[in-house]
Structures are given as structure tokens and as C-alpha cells.
Amino acid sequence: MQVLNDQTFAVLVLMALFTTFITTPIVMAVYKPARRGAPYKNRTVKRKDLDTELRLLACFHSSRNIPTMINLVECSRGTRQRGRLCVYAMHLMELSERSSAISMVHKARKNGLPFWNKKRDDRDQMVIAFEAYQQLSSVTIRPMTAISALNTIYEDICTSAHQKRAAMILLPFHKHQRVDGSLESLGHSLQEVNQRVLRHSPCSVGILIDRCFGGTTQVSASDVSYKIIVPFFGGSDDMEALAYGIRMAEHPGIMLTVLKFVPASGKTLLTLEGHDTNVIRVENDKNSNSEADSEIFFSEFVQHAAKKLQDSVTHEERVVESKADVVAALKSMSKSNLFLAGRMPPIAPLLISTDTPELGPVGSFLASSNFSNTASVLVIQHYNPNVNLHPLVEEKENEDTDDGTDTPVLVNKY
């Protein structure tokens, strides 16, 4: 008995061939795997063309971080035209087994939209604060939310910074200020998040030690009156901090003071001698190229300040021979509102031991109780082109693309 005739058999064979050949293009059209990111140019605040748009990825954990972040953004907008500063405000939320966190992830996946969108009814104070600031300023604010386990949330931060072409990631310090002025840790896991972002970031990074910068509420543009200090030792991190300070100095309410530290003749500030923290060993500088670049950049800064920022910028040089001289000079400025410090300048640690190595030799001192309980600190790391990027943000080789426009996205981990 014949089950299939020739015609039926031919149809089945053709259907099998059609299914085989059509499966691959359909899967490729429907499934979008992670692709290597396209490179972008403006990964730092320091750049040749100062009129290009500056993009910041400002991260925060709770509403406690928002007033300071908004005040910092206000200082960063300068006097440039509308649209020259774009801030991506990323709310970092820990993904736990609680039903509330899981339901938010499922709601986000269902809607395909960020949690913060104008159609949402249960608007919270964080959304209102950023939206109100955007309406009152010339800054573009684009909210985002990252929901992930703390041990992997750094991947969301780095990939979002790369996708949004950010020049700097702003991170809150893992300690917050108590009523008595001391800093209390919020957990070692948050410290590890910052450390991992520093290692894998596709752009510059700033860690903000908040000591009520601008107070506990947002300060209006007309009421901004801050004194900002940039301790300058040299190196790429200090140059990035100074570049950020130059942009801040464009704001009419900002007074910028740059304190350049110069070692005494024949000495260097790189290493300590033995266990005596007041003596600095005399040795040859092995990073002469970086020193030359720092001198050129500082000279350009002096010329720029003399031409355009003479009313808001002052600079001075301090000749120092020991760590004690450096500490004394910094403490003389401790009543300022904000310090912009490079993360790894060419100087020996100002503290014998510290539990915050991610802040570097100067930042760890500025964040300690030995320094001040009123001055906030922004520790800045310049983008490292040799950084070990996460595979999701690895770039295509030999490809150059312009920094295009983009839209807010939700980042989540399952």
C-alpha cells in the first residue's frame, strides 16, 4: 500500500527545504544579540572643542543623592547654549527576590518604556525633582533606571555610558554624612560597584563624596554661590579635574581656585621615605612626558583664564617639600564648598592607611575625618584607553562614528 504519492512527497520535500532556508533569516530578524559598540570620540571633559555637547551619566541610589547631584549639574552647565549639556539620570536599584522589585522588572518589559515616563500616575519625588530642574534650566535631563544585582550593576552603568556616549560617569560615594559630620558606610557592596566602574568605564569617572553640597535642597541658578578648589599635582586625572573646573567656572555663581603644587628643587612627591610620613624621598621623575603634558595644559589654562575667566578664576603655586606642606595647604582651603581632585596624581599617599583606595592618595585624605566635615569632594579619573571593557561594550576595530542622538532606555538584568 502506497502511503505517499509522488506529488505529496515532492510537496513535503519542498516544504522541508523552505523551512530549512527560511529559519536563519527569520531568527536573525527577530533576535537581536548583543553587538559590539561603535567607538565615540568625546570620552572626557577635557577636549579641544569646548563647544561640543557634554554628556554626563549621573547615578544615584536614593532621593538622598538627588539635591547634591542636581546642584552639581547646575554648576556644570556653564553659560553655553541650550542643549550643550545633557544629563542621563540613572536610578540604581538592586534586584532582589522581593515581589516589588520583580514586578517592576516585568512591568518595564511589558511596557517597553523607562519607569520614568510622563504617562505614569504614581510619580515620585525623584522624577518631579529632575523634571522641575529641566524646565527651569537649559539642561536636558533624560531619566533612566537600572535594576540589577549589585555585583553586576556596574555592567549596566558602563554599557549605558557607552551607549549614551557619556564623557563622564558621576557616582555617589558609598558613605553618607551623619548629623555629627562623620561619614557612615552604606555597605561594602556599593564600594565594590564604584571600584568596578573605575576599572571598566568607557569614559571618565567621578566619585562624589557628599557633605551637603549646596545644602539638602536644590539651589536655584540665581542663588548659586560656591567656592571650588582644584589641587593640581599633574597627570591625566588632575588635568581632567581642571578641565571640569574650567567648565564650572563659566557659571556666574562659581569662584574657582586652582592650587598648583610644585616640589622643591631636586625633589619629587611620588614616594615616602621609610615610615616617616613628613619626609618625601628624593628621586628622579620617570614620567617626564606626563609632566610635560601637564605643564602645557596648565599654561593653556592660565591663558584661557586670563582672557575669558579673569573674574571667576584664581590660581597660585605652592612650593612643597613634604607631605606636611601639602596637608597644610589643603587644610587652609577646607572651608570651600567643593574640591575637584584627580584620582591618581603623582604624589605619595597623604594617609598612612585608608579603607577607600579607590579615591587615590589625595581623595582619600579629602574624604577623611582628618580634613573637613563641610567640603564635598569629587574625585575624578580620566578615561583610560587601555581599560578592560566589558564584552558588551567592546568596540569594533577600525571604525569611526559620530556621536549621534539617542533616547532614554531601561536597563535591567534577569
Stockholm file with secondary structure:
# STOCKHOLM 1.0

chainA/1-414         MQVLNDQTFAVLVLMALFTTFITTPIVMAVYKPARRGAPYKNRTVKRKDLDTELRLLACFHSSRNIPTMINLVECSRGTRQRGRLCVYAMHLMELSERSSAISMVHKARKNGLPFWNKKRDDRDQMVIAFEAYQQLSSVTIRPMTAISALNTIYEDICTSAHQKRAAMILLPFHKHQRVDGSLESLGHSLQEVNQRVLRHSPCSVGILIDRCFGGTTQVSASDVSYKIIVPFFGGSDDMEALAYGIRMAEHPGIMLTVLKFVPASGKTLLTLEGHDTNVIRVENDKNSNSEADSEIFFSEFVQHAAKKLQDSVTHEERVVESKADVVAALKSMSKSNLFLAGRMPPIAPLLISTDTPELGPVGSFLASSNFSNTASVLVIQHYNPNVNLHPLVEEKENEDTDDGTDTPVLVNKY
#=GR chainA/1-414 SS CCSSCHHHHHHHHHHHHHHHHHHHHHHHHHCCCCCCBCCCSCCSSCCSCTTSCEEEEEEESSGGGHHHHHHHHHHHSTTCCTTSEEEEEEEEEECCSSHHHHHHHHHHHHHTSCSCCTTCSSCCHHHHHHHHHHHHSSCEEEEEEEEECTTTHHHHHHHHHHHTTCSEEEEECSEEECTTSCEEECCHHHHHHHHHHHHHCSSEEEEEECSCTTCSSCCCGGGCCEEEEEEECCSHHHHHHHHHHHHHTTSTTEEEEEEEEEECTTCCSSCEETTEEEEECCCCCSCHHHHHHHHHHHHHHHHHHHHHCTTTEEEEEEEESSHHHHHHHHHTTTTSSEEEEESSCSSCCSSSCCSCGGGHHHHHHHTSTTTCSSCEEEEEECCCTTCCCCGGGCBCTTCCCCCCCCCCCEEECC
#=GC SS_cons         CCSSCHHHHHHHHHHHHHHHHHHHHHHHHHCCCCCCBCCCSCCSSCCSCTTSCEEEEEEESSGGGHHHHHHHHHHHSTTCCTTSEEEEEEEEEECCSSHHHHHHHHHHHHHTSCSCCTTCSSCCHHHHHHHHHHHHSSCEEEEEEEEECTTTHHHHHHHHHHHTTCSEEEEECSEEECTTSCEEECCHHHHHHHHHHHHHCSSEEEEEECSCTTCSSCCCGGGCCEEEEEEECCSHHHHHHHHHHHHHTTSTTEEEEEEEEEECTTCCSSCEETTEEEEECCCCCSCHHHHHHHHHHHHHHHHHHHHHCTTTEEEEEEEESSHHHHHHHHHTTTTSSEEEEESSCSSCCSSSCCSCGGGHHHHHHHTSTTTCSSCEEEEEECCCTTCCCCGGGCBCTTCCCCCCCCCCCEEECC
//
